[in-house]
Amino acid sequence: MEAIPTKRTPPPETHYLERDEIDKLFKTLPKQGSLALRDRALLMLLYNSGARVQEIADLRVGDVELEGPLRVRLHGKGDKWRSCPLWPETAQVLRQLETVRCGDKTAPLLTSRQRRPLTRFGIYKLVKRHTGLLCPTPPDTKRCGVSPHVFRHSIAVRLLEEGIDENVIRGWLGHVNLDTTHRYAEITLRTKQAALAACMPPVDPSEVSRPSAGWQKDEELMKWLNSL
């Protein structure tokens, strides 16, 4: 029975938010209220780090370094730790959290109204509440609103579009296998369009093609080709 191959099925769609949707989200977040700062810090940390929801729920104050090299230490799958850089904007919001200002390094970083650590289910509800009017890409026909994992996909797509090496993205997200990172190259149309434009032939036959900076500069190879 174990030798029977599993049925091939298409992988689930990878939903993510476009850059303008991310900007719209943070511009429309509430600025007043006792928990407004916590919610903003939560969403910025999700997008900045691309962390899994449980990794965010497990964070302690001592896991974030807000002076010197700005970074957060995440405890991920396989009992592995990784460090992720923080944007100055993210660090600025985190410094204002009451849990950080108290100075207890062992205290949970993000807490509920009852001063208890946020659970993964609590984080899911907060994200759904603030993103109820957003529809991810590709559109989800069942519902609008996104899950915390959509922020993980969103930062991966944006890093890829900015030309960041896939190995850097793999370390950023904590992927064990590079194949997991490769799938983001399949879902962003802009990256495909850029690749297509780079390979586009000249429209005018008289137009000089762009020189290739590869094999033509290999002296040994050119010497061998000329000897044929």
N, CA, C and O of each residue as an XYZ file, in Angstrom:
912
protein
N       0.829     -1.207      0.000
C       0.000      0.000      0.000
C       0.866      1.260      0.000
O       0.527      2.248     -0.651
N       1.975      1.224      0.725
C       2.838      2.398      0.766
C       3.489      2.673     -0.582
O       3.878      3.806     -0.865
N       3.610      1.634     -1.419
C       4.235      1.804     -2.728
C       3.292      2.423     -3.756
O       3.729      2.803     -4.843
N       1.995      2.529     -3.424
C       1.038      3.111     -4.354
C       1.296      4.611     -4.451
O       1.236      5.302     -3.434
N       1.581      5.133     -5.640
C       1.855      6.576     -5.761
C       0.614      7.399     -5.436
O      -0.511      7.003     -5.740
N       0.837      8.523     -4.827
C      -0.283      9.409     -4.480
C      -0.803     10.097     -5.737
O      -0.072     10.304     -6.705
N      -2.061     10.439     -5.694
C      -2.685     11.102     -6.831
C      -2.150     12.519     -6.963
O      -2.053     13.263     -5.987
N      -1.807     12.870     -8.190
C      -1.297     14.213     -8.431
C      -2.438     15.224     -8.434
O      -3.432     15.070     -9.143
N      -2.268     16.233     -7.643
C      -3.276     17.295     -7.566
C      -2.567     18.632     -7.672
O      -1.416     18.751     -7.250
N      -3.223     19.638     -8.224
C      -2.588     20.959     -8.307
C      -2.392     21.550     -6.915
O      -3.248     21.386     -6.046
N      -1.270     22.236     -6.696
C      -1.046     22.854     -5.379
C      -2.070     23.947     -5.120
O      -2.597     24.534     -6.066
N      -2.357     24.227     -3.873
C      -3.321     25.293     -3.566
C      -2.801     26.641     -4.029
O      -1.593     26.871     -4.079
N      -3.732     27.533     -4.369
C      -3.343     28.861     -4.822
C      -2.660     29.642     -3.704
O      -3.031     29.544     -2.534
N      -1.669     30.407     -4.089
C      -0.936     31.238     -3.139
C      -1.469     32.660     -3.240
O      -1.209     33.350     -4.226
N      -2.200     33.098     -2.246
C      -2.795     34.428     -2.249
C      -1.833     35.425     -1.596
O      -1.140     35.108     -0.630
N      -1.815     36.627     -2.149
C      -0.968     37.679     -1.595
C      -1.612     39.033     -1.857
O      -2.542     39.151     -2.654
N      -1.105     40.048     -1.175
C      -1.597     41.405     -1.325
C      -0.645     42.207     -2.196
O       0.574     42.102     -2.061
N      -1.215     43.015     -3.097
C      -0.406     43.904     -3.913
C       0.146     45.040     -3.048
O      -0.325     45.295     -1.939
N       1.153     45.706     -3.592
C       1.814     46.769     -2.829
C       0.854     47.895     -2.459
O       0.900     48.414     -1.343
N      -0.024     48.276     -3.403
C      -0.958     49.356     -3.105
C      -1.978     48.948     -2.057
O      -2.473     49.791     -1.308
N      -2.298     47.654     -1.998
C      -3.232     47.174     -0.972
C      -2.584     47.204      0.407
O      -3.241     47.526      1.397
N      -1.299     46.871      0.473
C      -0.574     46.968      1.739
C      -0.537     48.412      2.217
O      -0.773     48.687      3.394
N      -0.238     49.347      1.296
C      -0.203     50.768      1.658
C      -1.570     51.249      2.142
O      -1.670     51.995      3.116
N      -2.610     50.815      1.456
C      -3.968     51.210      1.835
C      -4.318     50.676      3.224
O      -4.956     51.369      4.018
N      -3.902     49.453      3.511
C      -4.206     48.842      4.811
C      -3.611     49.657      5.948
O      -4.302     49.974      6.916
N      -2.329     49.997      5.834
C      -1.676     50.693      6.941
C      -2.121     52.148      7.049
O      -2.034     52.740      8.125
N      -2.593     52.730      5.958
C      -3.113     54.091      6.024
C      -4.475     54.156      6.698
O      -4.830     55.172      7.295
N      -5.239     53.070      6.602
C      -6.596     53.062      7.144
C      -6.688     52.415      8.528
O      -7.776     52.350      9.099
N      -5.579     51.940      9.072
C      -5.627     51.342     10.408
C      -6.008     52.387     11.444
O      -5.591     53.540     11.337
N      -6.797     52.004     12.451
C      -7.160     52.960     13.508
C      -5.933     53.503     14.222
O      -4.970     52.773     14.458
N      -5.969     54.777     14.563
C      -4.859     55.408     15.272
C      -5.211     55.740     16.709
O      -4.336     56.088     17.501
N      -6.488     55.633     17.050
C      -6.945     55.922     18.394
C      -7.449     54.632     19.038
O      -7.918     53.726     18.350
N      -7.347     54.562     20.350
C      -7.800     53.387     21.072
C      -6.652     52.698     21.781
O      -5.490     52.823     21.395
N      -7.005     51.967     22.828
C      -5.977     51.352     23.664
C      -5.208     50.253     22.950
O      -4.061     49.972     23.297
N      -5.829     49.627     21.957
C      -5.192     48.502     21.276
C      -4.786     48.824     19.843
O      -4.327     47.942     19.118
N      -4.951     50.080     19.428
C      -4.611     50.458     18.061
C      -3.119     50.282     17.786
O      -2.728     49.827     16.711
N      -2.293     50.646     18.764
C      -0.844     50.528     18.597
C      -0.428     49.062     18.508
O       0.431     48.702     17.703
N      -1.039     48.223     19.336
C      -0.711     46.797     19.292
C      -1.076     46.189     17.950
O      -0.303     45.407     17.395
N      -2.247     46.537     17.418
C      -2.684     45.968     16.142
C      -1.774     46.414     15.008
O      -1.455     45.624     14.119
N      -1.354     47.676     15.034
C      -0.444     48.156     13.997
C       0.901     47.433     14.092
O       1.476     47.045     13.075
N       1.391     47.256     15.308
C       2.656     46.544     15.490
C       2.547     45.103     15.004
O       3.478     44.578     14.394
N       1.417     44.467     15.272
C       1.202     43.087     14.839
C       1.253     42.968     13.319
O       1.950     42.105     12.785
N       0.517     43.832     12.621
C       0.458     43.744     11.168
C       1.787     44.117     10.523
O       2.188     43.512      9.529
N       2.467     45.107     11.081
C       3.766     45.484     10.532
C       4.784     44.376     10.733
O       5.622     44.129      9.866
N       4.711     43.706     11.880
C       5.646     42.617     12.158
C       5.369     41.420     11.254
O       6.300     40.762     10.790
N       4.095     41.137     11.006
C       3.747     40.043     10.100
C       4.293     40.293      8.701
O       4.851     39.393      8.074
N       4.129     41.522      8.217
C       4.562     41.830      6.858
C       6.076     41.983      6.773
O       6.689     41.524      5.809
N       6.675     42.610      7.752
C       8.117     42.838      7.749
C       8.892     41.520      7.801
O       9.819     41.304      7.020
N       8.507     40.654      8.717
C       9.276     39.425      8.946
C       8.830     38.258      8.084
O       9.608     37.332      7.853
N       7.570     38.285      7.596
C       7.053     37.126      6.881
C       6.948     35.912      7.784
O       7.025     34.777      7.313
N       6.774     36.142      9.077
C       6.763     35.044     10.039
C       5.453     34.276      9.991
O       4.414     34.814      9.609
N       5.519     33.016     10.383
C       4.315     32.217     10.559
C       3.573     32.724     11.791
O       4.174     33.318     12.687
N       2.289     32.489     11.827
C       1.477     33.061     12.899
C       1.909     32.539     14.262
O       1.888     33.289     15.238
N       2.299     31.271     14.351
C       2.732     30.736     15.647
C       4.055     31.353     16.077
O       4.297     31.537     17.270
N       4.911     31.674     15.115
C       6.177     32.330     15.445
C       5.931     33.701     16.051
O       6.655     34.119     16.955
N       4.915     34.406     15.561
C       4.571     35.716     16.128
C       3.976     35.545     17.522
O       4.295     36.312     18.431
N       3.114     34.545     17.696
C       2.471     34.325     18.993
C       3.491     33.961     20.074
O       3.280     34.260     21.249
N       4.584     33.324     19.688
C       5.584     32.879     20.661
C       6.607     33.949     21.013
O       7.458     33.713     21.871
N       6.553     35.112     20.382
C       7.578     36.128     20.597
C       7.556     36.674     22.021
O       6.497     36.912     22.602
N       8.742     36.862     22.557
C       8.930     37.536     23.832
C       9.654     38.858     23.585
O      10.241     39.066     22.524
N       9.606     39.734     24.562
C      10.220     41.051     24.418
C      11.704     40.915     24.111
O      12.250     41.691     23.326
N      12.357     39.936     24.724
C      13.785     39.739     24.505
C      14.136     39.237     23.119
O      15.312     39.203     22.757
N      13.147     38.849     22.340
C      13.406     38.344     20.991
C      13.553     39.454     19.955
O      13.956     39.188     18.823
N      13.233     40.687     20.323
C      13.366     41.800     19.387
C      14.481     42.723     19.865
O      14.530     43.103     21.035
N      15.369     43.076     18.951
C      16.447     44.016     19.240
C      16.112     45.321     18.537
O      16.097     45.400     17.309
N      15.845     46.337     19.340
C      15.378     47.619     18.818
C      16.427     48.709     18.916
O      16.140     49.873     18.640
N      17.633     48.347     19.304
C      18.766     49.262     19.328
C      19.912     48.588     18.599
O      20.097     47.376     18.704
N      20.681     49.374     17.858
C      21.765     48.785     17.084
C      21.212     48.078     15.866
O      20.371     48.638     15.163
N      21.664     46.854     15.592
C      21.094     46.118     14.447
C      19.649     45.715     14.750
O      19.397     44.888     15.626
N      18.712     46.303     14.023
C      17.289     46.051     14.261
C      16.931     44.676     13.709
O      17.089     44.422     12.515
N      16.453     43.799     14.567
C      16.118     42.451     14.117
C      15.194     41.769     15.114
O      15.035     42.215     16.250
N      14.588     40.675     14.661
C      13.740     39.847     15.503
C      14.189     38.401     15.347
O      14.493     37.955     14.241
N      14.230     37.682     16.441
C      14.609     36.273     16.431
C      13.335     35.437     16.471
O      12.500     35.601     17.362
N      13.195     34.544     15.502
C      11.991     33.741     15.343
C      12.313     32.279     15.557
O      13.309     31.759     15.055
N      11.444     31.626     16.318
C      11.589     30.193     16.588
C      10.628     29.450     15.666
O       9.418     29.446     15.894
N      11.174     28.816     14.616
C      10.340     28.226     13.589
C      10.247     26.724     13.637
O      10.486     26.098     14.670
N       9.892     26.151     12.495
C       9.721     24.707     12.388
C      11.053     23.997     12.609
O      12.124     24.537     12.332
N      10.950     22.769     13.119
C      12.158     21.986     13.351
C      13.008     22.511     14.487
O      14.201     22.215     14.554
N      12.413     23.290     15.390
C      13.133     23.841     16.542
C      14.335     24.683     16.093
O      15.383     24.681     16.740
N      14.169     25.399     14.983
C      15.252     26.213     14.444
C      14.967     27.688     14.685
O      13.826     28.143     14.601
N      16.036     28.423     14.986
C      15.947     29.864     15.184
C      16.512     30.582     13.967
O      17.457     30.099     13.343
N      15.947     31.718     13.631
C      16.489     32.553     12.566
C      16.270     34.018     12.932
O      15.350     34.361     13.674
N      17.123     34.856     12.402
C      17.023     36.298     12.637
C      16.520     36.978     11.377
O      16.929     36.638     10.267
N      15.640     37.927     11.557
C      15.073     38.670     10.434
C      15.256     40.161     10.700
O      14.924     40.625     11.791
N      15.769     40.922      9.747
C      15.946     42.360      9.963
C      14.609     43.079     10.069
O      13.611     42.666      9.480
N      14.616     44.147     10.821
C      13.414     44.963     10.993
C      13.609     46.311     10.328
O      14.695     46.888     10.372
N      12.538     46.811      9.707
C      12.566     48.163      9.173
C      12.541     49.165     10.328
O      11.971     48.868     11.378
N      13.141     50.335     10.160
C      13.077     51.354     11.214
C      11.648     51.699     11.615
O      11.384     51.963     12.788
N      10.720     51.700     10.654
C       9.318     51.992     10.959
C       8.722     50.941     11.888
O       7.965     51.263     12.805
N       9.075     49.676     11.638
C       8.578     48.601     12.501
C       9.147     48.732     13.901
O       8.418     48.601     14.885
N      10.443     48.990     13.997
C      11.085     49.132     15.300
C      10.513     50.313     16.077
O      10.358     50.241     17.296
N      10.198     51.398     15.374
C       9.634     52.570     16.047
C       8.292     52.254     16.691
O       8.018     52.697     17.807
N       7.453     51.491     15.997
C       6.155     51.118     16.557
C       6.337     50.156     17.728
O       5.648     50.279     18.741
N       7.244     49.214     17.600
C       7.451     48.237     18.668
C       7.960     48.904     19.945
O       7.604     48.483     21.046
N       8.787     49.938     19.809
C       9.313     50.623     21.000
C       8.201     51.258     21.821
O       8.357     51.451     23.026
N       7.086     51.583     21.187
C       5.994     52.251     21.892
C       5.075     51.287     22.630
O       4.223     51.720     23.405
N       5.236     49.976     22.399
C       4.387     49.003     23.079
C       4.643     49.024     24.579
O       5.780     49.157     25.032
N       3.581     48.892     25.326
C       3.710     48.891     26.783
C       4.556     47.725     27.267
O       5.322     47.869     28.220
N       4.424     46.572     26.621
C       5.203     45.401     27.026
C       6.697     45.641     26.847
O       7.502     45.150     27.638
N       7.074     46.393     25.812
C       8.488     46.691     25.582
C       8.982     47.735     26.575
O      10.095     47.626     27.091
N       8.159     48.748     26.845
C       8.568     49.826     27.754
C       8.709     49.340     29.187
O       9.429     49.953     29.975
N       8.030     48.242     29.544
C       8.150     47.709     30.905
C       9.530     47.115     31.159
O       9.991     47.088     32.300
N      10.190     46.641     30.109
C      11.564     46.167     30.246
C      11.727     44.715     30.638
O      12.857     44.261     30.814
N      10.641     43.963     30.783
C      10.740     42.550     31.141
C      10.997     41.734     29.877
O      10.100     41.572     29.049
N      12.224     41.218     29.725
C      12.605     40.506     28.512
C      11.854     39.186     28.331
O      11.756     38.674     27.216
N      11.331     38.641     29.416
C      10.634     37.356     29.326
C       9.142     37.521     29.077
O       8.444     36.529     28.867
N       8.640     38.746     29.095
C       7.205     38.988     28.910
C       6.828     38.781     27.444
O       7.646     39.011     26.554
N       5.597     38.350     27.192
C       5.145     38.224     25.798
C       5.132     39.585     25.115
O       4.791     40.593     25.734
N       5.504     39.613     23.842
C       5.590     40.870     23.119
C       4.212     41.438     22.818
O       3.993     42.638     22.980
N       3.284     40.601     22.384
C       1.935     41.037     22.007
C       0.920     40.379     22.926
O       0.890     39.155     23.054
N       0.094     41.186     23.560
C      -0.847     40.664     24.543
C      -2.271     41.078     24.205
O      -2.504     41.995     23.418
N      -3.216     40.377     24.822
C      -4.632     40.680     24.642
C      -5.049     41.786     25.605
O      -4.227     42.331     26.342
N      -6.328     42.104     25.584
C      -6.850     43.130     26.490
C      -6.683     42.701     27.949
O      -6.563     43.539     28.842
N      -6.679     41.385     28.178
C      -6.524     40.862     29.535
C      -5.060     40.652     29.916
O      -4.774     39.996     30.918
N      -4.132     41.197     29.133
C      -2.685     41.110     29.380
C      -2.171     39.679     29.237
O      -1.143     39.328     29.818
N      -2.866     38.869     28.483
C      -2.403     37.511     28.211
C      -1.779     37.451     26.828
O      -2.121     38.256     25.962
N      -0.855     36.496     26.603
C      -0.226     36.402     25.276
C      -1.270     36.137     24.198
O      -2.188     35.342     24.401
N      -1.131     36.796     23.060
C      -2.019     36.527     21.941
C      -1.801     35.107     21.435
O      -0.662     34.658     21.305
N      -2.878     34.411     21.155
C      -2.785     33.083     20.573
C      -2.851     33.204     19.052
O      -3.153     34.270     18.516
N      -2.566     32.102     18.369
C      -2.636     32.130     16.912
C      -4.062     32.392     16.428
O      -4.273     33.000     15.379
N      -5.040     31.921     17.213
C      -6.435     32.154     16.846
C      -6.824     33.615     17.066
O      -7.590     34.184     16.288
N      -6.289     34.220     18.135
C      -6.542     35.632     18.373
C      -5.917     36.497     17.293
O      -6.523     37.476     16.856
N      -4.705     36.146     16.854
C      -4.046     36.883     15.783
C      -4.846     36.755     14.492
O      -4.994     37.727     13.752
N      -5.361     35.557     14.222
C      -6.158     35.333     13.011
C      -7.391     36.251     13.016
O      -7.719     36.844     11.989
N      -8.067     36.370     14.152
C      -9.264     37.209     14.231
C      -8.922     38.682     14.033
O      -9.660     39.408     13.366
N      -7.801     39.126     14.613
C      -7.403     40.525     14.464
C      -7.080     40.859     13.011
O      -7.458     41.918     12.510
N      -6.377     39.947     12.341
C      -6.035     40.173     10.941
C      -7.290     40.212     10.083
O      -7.422     41.074      9.214
N      -8.211     39.286     10.319
C      -9.451     39.258      9.546
C     -10.265     40.532      9.768
O     -10.906     41.030      8.843
N     -10.240     41.053     10.980
C     -11.006     42.258     11.294
C     -10.486     43.461     10.523
O     -11.272     44.259     10.013
N      -9.174     43.598     10.434
C      -8.591     44.780      9.803
C      -8.489     44.657      8.282
O      -8.300     45.662      7.597
N      -8.609     43.457      7.753
C      -8.453     43.264      6.303
C      -9.754     42.815      5.653
O      -9.736     42.250      4.559
N     -10.877     43.058      6.310
C     -12.152     42.564      5.798
C     -12.536     43.122      4.447
O     -13.293     42.492      3.708
N     -12.018     44.316      4.106
C     -12.382     44.937      2.831
C     -11.369     44.655      1.728
O     -11.552     45.089      0.591
N     -10.295     43.924      2.061
C      -9.270     43.635      1.071
C      -9.505     42.268      0.448
O      -9.893     41.323      1.135
N      -9.269     42.167     -0.851
C      -9.342     40.888     -1.563
C      -7.947     40.544     -2.057
O      -7.319     41.363     -2.727
N      -7.450     39.365     -1.749
C      -6.081     39.017     -2.146
C      -5.988     38.749     -3.634
O      -6.999     38.668     -4.332
N      -4.768     38.613     -4.108
C      -4.463     38.267     -5.493
C      -3.869     36.861     -5.513
O      -2.942     36.598     -4.747
N      -4.356     35.945     -6.351
C      -5.543     36.067     -7.203
C      -6.807     36.125     -6.350
O      -6.790     35.682     -5.202
N      -7.909     36.665     -6.892
C      -9.127     36.837     -6.093
C      -9.642     35.519     -5.539
O      -9.686     34.507     -6.237
N     -10.024     35.551     -4.293
C     -10.640     34.382     -3.661
C     -12.151     34.517     -3.822
O     -12.769     35.406     -3.236
N     -12.730     33.643     -4.607
C     -14.161     33.745     -4.904
C     -15.035     33.458     -3.689
O     -16.213     33.812     -3.668
N     -14.463     32.823     -2.689
C     -15.259     32.458     -1.522
C     -15.441     33.622     -0.564
O     -16.495     33.768      0.056
N     -14.402     34.454     -0.444
C     -14.492     35.502      0.574
C     -13.423     36.557      0.309
O     -12.460     36.337     -0.426
N     -13.632     37.706      0.938
C     -12.587     38.715      1.006
C     -11.991     38.664      2.411
O     -12.445     37.903      3.266
N     -10.975     39.481      2.631
C     -10.258     39.361      3.882
C      -9.143     38.345      3.734
O      -9.225     37.449      2.894
N      -8.113     38.475      4.535
C      -6.944     37.619      4.389
C      -6.586     37.006      5.736
O      -7.023     37.467      6.790
N      -5.785     35.963      5.669
C      -5.266     35.312      6.860
C      -3.862     35.831      7.150
O      -3.267     36.467      6.280
N      -3.313     35.588      8.328
C      -1.948     36.050      8.609
C      -0.921     35.512      7.629
O       0.082     36.175      7.364
N      -1.151     34.318      7.083
C      -0.169     33.718      6.177
C      -0.081     34.486      4.854
O       0.924     34.386      4.151
N      -1.118     35.249      4.509
C      -1.087     36.033      3.281
C       0.015     37.097      3.358
O       0.609     37.437      2.335
N       0.293     37.622      4.546
C       1.371     38.592      4.697
C       2.716     37.936      4.401
O       3.613     38.575      3.851
N       2.858     36.681      4.759
C       4.081     35.929      4.480
C       4.284     35.804      2.964
O       5.386     36.007      2.456
N       3.208     35.471      2.259
C       3.294     35.385      0.803
C       3.559     36.760      0.190
O       4.297     36.874     -0.789
N       2.960     37.796      0.764
C       3.069     39.134      0.186
C       4.503     39.654      0.232
O       4.990     40.213     -0.751
N       5.188     39.472      1.373
C       6.560     39.968      1.459
C       7.479     39.135      0.581
O       8.458     39.659      0.051
N       7.186     37.841      0.414
C       8.007     37.006     -0.458
C       7.898     37.463     -1.908
O       8.903     37.538     -2.616
N       6.677     37.770     -2.353
C       6.477     38.235     -3.717
C       7.158     39.586     -3.927
O       7.781     39.816     -4.964
N       7.040     40.472     -2.949
C       7.650     41.798     -3.108
C       9.172     41.702     -3.147
O       9.808     42.388     -3.947
N       9.766     40.868     -2.304
C      11.218     40.691     -2.326
C      11.681     40.143     -3.667
O      12.707     40.560     -4.203
N      10.909     39.202     -4.199
C      11.259     38.610     -5.486
C      11.182     39.649     -6.599
O      12.052     39.694     -7.470
N      10.145     40.485     -6.573
C       9.991     41.516     -7.588
C      11.082     42.578     -7.499
O      11.402     43.228     -8.494
N      11.655     42.756     -6.305
C      12.727     43.731     -6.137
C      14.085     43.154     -6.523
O      15.104     43.836     -6.417
N      14.100     41.899     -6.971
C      15.339     41.292     -7.437
C      16.184     40.648     -6.356
O      17.360     40.363     -6.584
N      15.612     40.411     -5.181
C      16.360     39.770     -4.099
C      16.599     38.308     -4.457
O      15.707     37.633     -4.971
N      17.803     37.827     -4.184
C      18.159     36.443     -4.497
C      17.260     35.474     -3.738
O      16.895     35.723     -2.589
N      16.907     34.372     -4.386
C      15.988     33.411     -3.780
C      16.564     32.781     -2.518
O      15.809     32.427     -1.612
N      17.881     32.632     -2.438
C      18.479     32.075     -1.222
C      18.301     33.021     -0.040
O      18.132     32.579      1.096
N      18.339     34.334     -0.311
C      18.099     35.309      0.758
C      16.648     35.220      1.226
O      16.367     35.271      2.423
N      15.724     35.085      0.260
C      14.305     34.966      0.609
C      14.065     33.683      1.391
O      13.275     33.670      2.335
N      14.736     32.613      1.007
C      14.589     31.339      1.729
C      15.012     31.494      3.182
O      14.322     31.023      4.086
N      16.153     32.157      3.412
C      16.594     32.389      4.786
C      15.684     33.345      5.528
O      15.476     33.200      6.732
N      15.132     34.333      4.809
C      14.218     35.316      5.414
C      12.977     34.612      5.941
O      12.532     34.885      7.056
N      12.414     33.706      5.145
C      11.160     33.044      5.507
C      11.371     31.751      6.289
O      10.419     31.204      6.846
N      12.595     31.263      6.336
C      12.848     30.034      7.074
C      12.439     28.782      6.338
O      12.068     27.790      6.965
N      12.501     28.808      4.991
C      12.177     27.614      4.215
C      13.319     26.605      4.311
O      14.489     26.969      4.190
N      12.978     25.357      4.525
C      13.985     24.307      4.567
C      14.457     23.979      3.155
O      15.648     23.770      2.926
N      13.527     23.937      2.218
C      13.816     23.553      0.843
C      13.656     24.767     -0.066
O      12.687     25.517      0.052
N      14.615     24.954     -0.974
C      14.544     26.073     -1.905
C      13.377     25.932     -2.869
O      12.911     26.928     -3.422
N      12.896     24.710     -3.080
C      11.749     24.505     -3.969
C      10.516     25.238     -3.447
O       9.682     25.691     -4.231
N      10.405     25.351     -2.139
C       9.277     26.084     -1.559
C       9.334     27.549     -1.940
O       8.299     28.176     -2.165
N      10.551     28.105     -2.013
C      10.707     29.502     -2.396
C      10.465     29.703     -3.886
O       9.998     30.763     -4.303
N      10.781     28.688     -4.691
C      10.647     28.802     -6.144
C       9.208     29.076     -6.579
O       8.980     29.675     -7.631
N       8.247     28.645     -5.781
C       6.857     28.776     -6.229
C       6.423     30.233     -6.346
O       5.488     30.542     -7.086
N       7.098     31.140     -5.618
C       6.714     32.542     -5.706
C       7.057     33.121     -7.069
O       6.435     34.085     -7.514
N       8.048     32.530     -7.733
C       8.375     32.990     -9.084
C       7.282     32.633    -10.076
O       7.226     33.200    -11.167
N       6.413     31.701     -9.712
C       5.360     31.257    -10.614
C       4.082     32.082    -10.476
O       3.200     31.995    -11.331
N       3.969     32.873     -9.426
C       2.681     33.509     -9.160
C       2.677     35.003     -9.437
O       1.610     35.616     -9.424
N       3.822     35.606     -9.686
C       3.855     37.043     -9.909
C       4.008     37.339    -11.398
O       5.021     36.992    -12.006
N       3.021     37.967    -11.968
C       3.005     38.260    -13.395
C       4.050     39.300    -13.760
O       4.617     39.242    -14.852
N       4.318     40.246    -12.878
C       5.270     41.306    -13.195
C       6.669     40.743    -13.416
O       7.401     41.208    -14.290
N       7.039     39.731    -12.612
C       8.349     39.118    -12.798
C       8.438     38.431    -14.147
O       9.469     38.494    -14.817
N       7.351     37.773    -14.547
C       7.344     37.118    -15.853
C       7.420     38.147    -16.977
O       8.105     37.926    -17.976
N       6.718     39.272    -16.818
C       6.757     40.306    -17.836
C       8.149     40.912    -17.968
O       8.592     41.222    -19.074
N       8.839     41.082    -16.838
C      10.196     41.624    -16.876
C      11.138     40.652    -17.584
O      11.996     41.068    -18.362
N      10.974     39.354    -17.311
C      11.801     38.352    -17.981
C      11.519     38.331    -19.479
O      12.436     38.190    -20.288
N      10.248     38.472    -19.843
C       9.880     38.487    -21.254
C      10.473     39.702    -21.959
O      10.960     39.590    -23.084
N      10.433     40.858    -21.306
C      10.981     42.072    -21.904
C      12.490     41.956    -22.095
O      13.038     42.473    -23.068
N      13.168     41.271    -21.156
C      14.614     41.121    -21.265
C      15.005     40.233    -22.442
O      16.099     40.373    -22.988
N      14.118     39.320    -22.835
C      14.407     38.382    -23.920
C      13.763     38.798    -25.235
O      13.862     38.071    -26.224
N      13.109     39.949    -25.267
C      12.376     40.354    -26.462
C      13.337     40.679    -27.601
O      14.292     41.429    -27.399
N      13.105     40.129    -28.800
C      13.980     40.430    -29.941
C      13.716     41.835    -30.450
O      12.654     42.394    -30.178
N      14.670     42.428    -31.192
C      14.449     43.768    -31.740
C      13.339     43.751    -32.773
O      13.236     42.818    -33.569
N      12.499     44.794    -32.761
C      11.393     44.886    -33.708
C      11.917     45.200    -35.101
O      11.455     44.625    -36.087
N      12.876     46.108    -35.183
C      13.456     46.502    -36.469
C      14.617     45.573    -36.785
O      15.540     45.464    -35.978
N      14.606     44.896    -37.937
C      15.716     43.988    -38.271
C      17.059     44.688    -38.312
O      18.100     44.064    -38.109
N      17.036     45.992    -38.576
C      18.300     46.727    -38.634
C      18.816     47.104    -37.256
O      19.946     47.567    -37.101
N      17.960     46.897    -36.255
C      18.362     47.267    -34.890
C      19.425     46.312    -34.393
O      19.324     45.100    -34.583
N      20.419     46.848    -33.774
C      21.503     46.026    -33.253
C      21.060     45.371    -31.968
O      20.559     46.031    -31.057
N      21.249     44.066    -31.902
C      20.878     43.334    -30.697
C      21.804     43.705    -29.563
O      22.958     44.083    -29.765
N      21.258     43.585    -28.350
C      22.070     43.883    -27.184
C      23.163     42.846    -27.013
O      22.889     41.651    -27.116
N      24.389     43.264    -26.757
C      25.475     42.297    -26.629
C      25.289     41.422    -25.398
O      24.772     41.859    -24.369
N      25.713     40.218    -25.528
C      25.673     39.298    -24.397
C      26.992     39.358    -23.664
O      28.058     39.286    -24.277
N      26.922     39.488    -22.370
C      28.139     39.633    -21.567
C      28.565     38.307    -20.978
O      29.064     38.263    -19.853
N      28.380     37.232    -21.709
C      28.711     35.919    -21.173
C      29.843     35.248    -21.913
O      31.011     35.573    -21.698
N      29.503     34.304    -22.792
C      30.499     33.452    -23.429
C      31.438     34.209    -24.355
O      32.561     33.759    -24.580
N      31.005     35.363    -24.909
C      31.858     36.085    -25.845
C      33.106     36.655    -25.180
O      34.081     36.980    -25.858
N      33.075     36.776    -23.852
C      34.232     37.302    -23.137
C      35.142     36.195    -22.599
O      36.160     36.468    -21.964
N      34.763     34.956    -22.861
C      35.579     33.821    -22.432
C      36.669     33.588    -23.482
O      36.401     33.047    -24.555
N      37.900     34.001    -23.163
C      38.986     33.926    -24.143
C      39.287     32.491    -24.554
O      39.514     32.223    -25.734
N      39.292     31.573    -23.605
C      39.574     30.179    -23.929
C      38.513     29.605    -24.858
O      38.825     28.892    -25.811
N      37.245     29.926    -24.566
C      36.159     29.426    -25.399
C      36.233     30.012    -26.805
O      36.034     29.284    -27.777
N      36.516     31.317    -26.940
C      36.599     31.952    -28.233
C      37.776     31.401    -29.032
O      37.680     31.233    -30.248
N      38.867     31.124    -28.364
C      40.027     30.550    -29.050
C      39.707     29.190    -29.603
O      40.125     28.847    -30.709
N      38.958     28.401    -28.833
C      38.574     27.077    -29.301
C      37.575     27.141    -30.458
O      37.657     26.350    -31.398
N      36.634     28.084    -30.387
C      35.653     28.240    -31.459
C      36.316     28.683    -32.760
O      35.958     28.214    -33.841
N      37.283     29.588    -32.645
C      37.971     30.060    -33.844
C      38.834     28.997    -34.492
O      39.154     29.076    -35.678
N      39.210     27.998    -33.699
C      40.052     26.929    -34.249
C      39.245     25.872    -34.979
O      39.821     25.003    -35.634
N      37.915     25.928    -34.880
C      37.095     24.916    -35.542
C      37.062     25.109    -37.049
O      36.413     24.337    -37.756
